[in-house]
Amino acid sequence: MGRKKLERYQQVKTLPNYYDLLTAPKKNWNEWAFKKEQPIVLELGCGYGEYVVNLAKLYPQKNFLGVDVKAERMFIGLKDVNENELGNAAFFRAPIQFLPDFFNQAEVDELWITFPDPFLKEKKHRRRLTSAYFLGVYRKFLKPGGIINFKTDCDPLFEYTEEVFAEEGDAIEILFKSYDLYNDAQAKPEWLIPTRYEKMYQERGVPIKYVQFRLK
Ligand SMILES: C[S@@+](CC[C@H](N)C(=O)[O-])C[C@H]1O[C@@H](n2cnc3c(N)ncnc32)[C@H](O)[C@@H]1O
């Protein structure tokens, strides 16, 4: 790890609104972390946490938690959260597959999956955040009918996700889909919050794919 990353990694642990596997509440985040009973929204693989920060500013009546294994990235979002005194936003350093141990069943209302690693090699399918395996993980803490938002630049990952949906059949309900979100007249402003990775791909002219769906 480079010096700057190491410094951020050390510092992030001392900041308010940061949790790791040792310090995170064992479930009931509204009571123990946010101190306010409000719908909980997670950004999975949040990186620098653009969705957490911007949605928390837009929706003070909801609580937002960014989850990633890379603490030094979350440092950026966390600084913003603390400087702006956003009481409804926090970050949790954890592998996403561990989340069922940290939430009650149906504790979470909504998920954002923003530009996840595509893991295109055949044997890494299970690690994709839209795999049937991960949908099963989300079912353990997402409310029945809870919404999942998924954004990607990656055509093979989007096609793979559509195949997973086809296999899931009636267990999935697609609410909205776009193969070119930024040229879609129906796009809502909150779907267009650009993340670090998103900006990179937009600059290269890659259309952004988006799907909003429900797990039944
Ligand atoms: C390509 S980056 C995208 C970051 C950010 N969402 C964005 O759009 O700029 C993917 C992020 O997902 C995180 N990640 C991938 N698999 C994960 C897992 N199983 N648990 C936690 N974080 C994961 C990586 O650490 C990385 O920060």
The ligand as an SDF file (V2000), in Angstrom:
LIG
                    3D

 27 29  0  0  0  0  0  0  0  0999 V2000
  -14.9920   -0.6520   -9.6240 C   0  0  0  0  0  0  0  0  0  0  0  0
  -15.1040   -0.0800   -7.9870 S   0  0  0  0  0  0  0  0  0  0  0  0
  -16.4820    1.0370   -8.0490 C   0  0  0  0  0  0  0  0  0  0  0  0
  -16.4950    1.9880   -6.8940 C   0  0  0  0  0  0  0  0  0  0  0  0
  -17.6700    3.0060   -6.8920 C   0  0  0  0  0  0  0  0  0  0  0  0
  -18.9360    2.3470   -6.7210 N   0  0  0  0  0  0  0  0  0  0  0  0
  -17.6880    3.8400   -8.1420 C   0  0  0  0  0  0  0  0  0  0  0  0
  -18.6230    3.6840   -8.9540 O   0  0  0  0  0  0  0  0  0  0  0  0
  -16.7700    4.6860   -8.3030 O   0  0  0  0  0  0  0  0  0  0  0  0
  -15.8010   -1.4830   -7.1470 C   0  0  0  0  0  0  0  0  0  0  0  0
  -15.7060   -1.3880   -5.6400 C   0  0  0  0  0  0  0  0  0  0  0  0
  -16.3600   -2.5180   -5.0780 O   0  0  0  0  0  0  0  0  0  0  0  0
  -15.6180   -3.0030   -3.9720 C   0  0  0  0  0  0  0  0  0  0  0  0
  -15.9620   -4.4350   -3.8000 N   0  0  0  0  0  0  0  0  0  0  0  0
  -15.9420   -5.4020   -4.7500 C   0  0  0  0  0  0  0  0  0  0  0  0
  -16.3690   -6.5800   -4.2470 N   0  0  0  0  0  0  0  0  0  0  0  0
  -16.6680   -6.3430   -2.9390 C   0  0  0  0  0  0  0  0  0  0  0  0
  -17.1640   -7.1570   -1.8800 C   0  0  0  0  0  0  0  0  0  0  0  0
  -17.4690   -8.4420   -2.0590 N   0  0  0  0  0  0  0  0  0  0  0  0
  -17.3540   -6.5940   -0.6650 N   0  0  0  0  0  0  0  0  0  0  0  0
  -17.0780   -5.2580   -0.4600 C   0  0  0  0  0  0  0  0  0  0  0  0
  -16.6060   -4.4430   -1.4320 N   0  0  0  0  0  0  0  0  0  0  0  0
  -16.4130   -4.9700   -2.6560 C   0  0  0  0  0  0  0  0  0  0  0  0
  -14.1590   -2.7430   -4.3560 C   0  0  0  0  0  0  0  0  0  0  0  0
  -13.3360   -2.6480   -3.2230 O   0  0  0  0  0  0  0  0  0  0  0  0
  -14.2810   -1.4140   -5.1150 C   0  0  0  0  0  0  0  0  0  0  0  0
  -14.0770   -0.2870   -4.2820 O   0  0  0  0  0  0  0  0  0  0  0  0
  1  2  1  0
  2  3  1  0
  2 10  1  0
  3  4  1  0
  4  5  1  0
  5  6  1  0
  5  7  1  0
  7  8  2  0
  7  9  1  0
 10 11  1  0
 11 12  1  0
 11 26  1  0
 12 13  1  0
 13 14  1  0
 13 24  1  0
 14 15  1  0
 14 23  1  0
 15 16  2  0
 16 17  1  0
 17 18  1  0
 17 23  2  0
 18 19  1  0
 18 20  2  0
 20 21  1  0
 21 22  2  0
 22 23  1  0
 24 25  1  0
 24 26  1  0
 26 27  1  0
M  CHG  2   2   1   9  -1
M  END
$$$$
